[in-house]
Amino acid sequence: MSRMLLERPRSFYPVFTRKEGDPTVTHYCPGCGHGIVHKYVAEAIDDFGIADRVIFVNPVGCSVFAYYYLDVGHIQAAHGRAPAVATAAKRARPDSIVICYQGDGDLAAIGGNEILHAANRGENLTVLFINNAIYGMTGGQMAPTTLLGQVTTTTPLGRSAATDGYPVRVCELLGSLSAPASLARVALGDAKRDMAARKAIRRAIRNQIEGKGFSLVEILSPCPVGWKQTPADAAKHVLATMTKTFPPGVVKDFPAQEGGAAPSPQDAAGGRRPPVPREAIPEILGLQSPATVDHGMETKPWSRLGIEPRFLDPRIKAAGFGGQGVLFLGTLLAEAGRLAGWSVSWLPSYGPEMRGGTAHCHVILSRAPVDSPLVSRASVLFAFNRPSLDRFLPDVRDGGLVIFDSGLVPDPPDLSRVEAIGLPATAIAGKAGSVKVANLVALGAYIERTRVLPEAAVVGALAAKGLSSQVADLNLEALRAGMRFRCAP
């Protein structure tokens, strides 16, 4: 005996605790198409059994809030840059299923160049393009896909071809390229069209699973609030008006061969070489790998340097004023880590003034590949002034290591929940020859306390900077002065 079971897709969160307000309802406006698309994506993820492989790339605009609802991996990208971020994620994790989810302003305006070249490279991605012909989140301005004659806040008399150009037909534009595997346009507005959209979304995701290449589905979607229409009228507008400018259908698709397999876009494009293995890239670029660089030490030192388990895989933040060498310290940590065999990342952040403004950076040294360069919970903090210590101390996990300049921070806040090293880094650097190398003093104290990096790796990283011999010697003296500070009784 069979029975019908209706339930929420498992990859859709049961409650939406990531958003403000009522966690049982979405934030989308009544009649918005985003919720419908989310449902179809979640159903496909469940049916294909890929939830633990999916990386959803969220850009700017209403599209960004998919991370409220879908229980998969998420990366937020800068405006228009989702295809570039998705390309990096897919190449770093070839077994993942990467889904770009973009609106028309994001994809067709500032991101037009990104989507064009991702498609032209035939990246094995799935792109879901929500086209509601307007900038919905930011007030209803004209978008690249705004229809001729359509009234928006920036086209109060309606879009004019003479002054504003014509609506951009993304599928047709990309259809002129050789590499894309599948390009389709669907519409939301009634049950029949919704089911066609569901089928197209599933096909685009399956294309990626099967390695067929770049697939994009353009989804004509209602925006009742932006259009100043009721949800019912907005649905009718999609089908009766938008489809005249953007006709639904398959713009490009590789036909199935006998046996059900579709030719890859690489085959159709004349035969491109398969992706280059990651380990071959240094040789192709003429770079020396850490294993072949002789700095008097072996790579992957953590099993031989006596590192305490709590110091392994450090997540580091370094902060101070511009001019204190905070970003330079971060690059040294990352480069020394790379030479020592760690997987590394370095992410800088600084204020409008390079010197005198605030600056901080995120550094990760890891035994496994680094998925994200962002350090949200630090295990190590370098703080070169009181504002930096106050700001970032709450981000350090309990038992973490905090290294601060006690000469510049004579009255530190409560540090009882962390291990704190207060050393007069600026004063020590002055005795070594220049207060500008206080960052190297702090680094010396860190490597002596944790043994995370051998001195030879830092020496190698400094050598790679191409400093003059006088500056290099000054940096080395400061580094060793910091190491001696920790050795002092």
ABEGO torsion letter per residue (X at the ends): XBBBBBBBBAABBABBAABBEBAABBABBBGBAAAAAAAAAAAAAAAAGAAAABBBBBBBEAAAAAAAABBBBBBBBBBGAAAAAAAAAAAABAABBBBBBBBAAAAABAAAAAAAAAAAAGBBBBBBBBBAGBBAAAGGBBBAABBBGBBBAABAAEBBAAAAEBBBBAAAAAAABAABABBBBBBBGBAAAAAAAAAAAAAAAAAAAAGAEBBBBBBBBBBAAAAGBBAAAAAAAAAAAAAAABBBEBABBBBBBBGGBBBBAAAAAGGBBBBBBAAAAAAAAGBBBAAABBAGBBBGAAAAAGBBAAABGBBBBBBEBBGAGAAAAAAAAAAAAAAAGBBBBBBBBBBABABGBBBBBBBBBBABBBABABBABBABBBBABAAAAAAAAAABBBGBBBBBBAAABABBBBAAABBBBBBBAAAAAAAAGBAAAAAAAAAAAAAAAAGABBAAAAAAAAAAAGBBAAAAAAAAAAAAAAAAAAABX
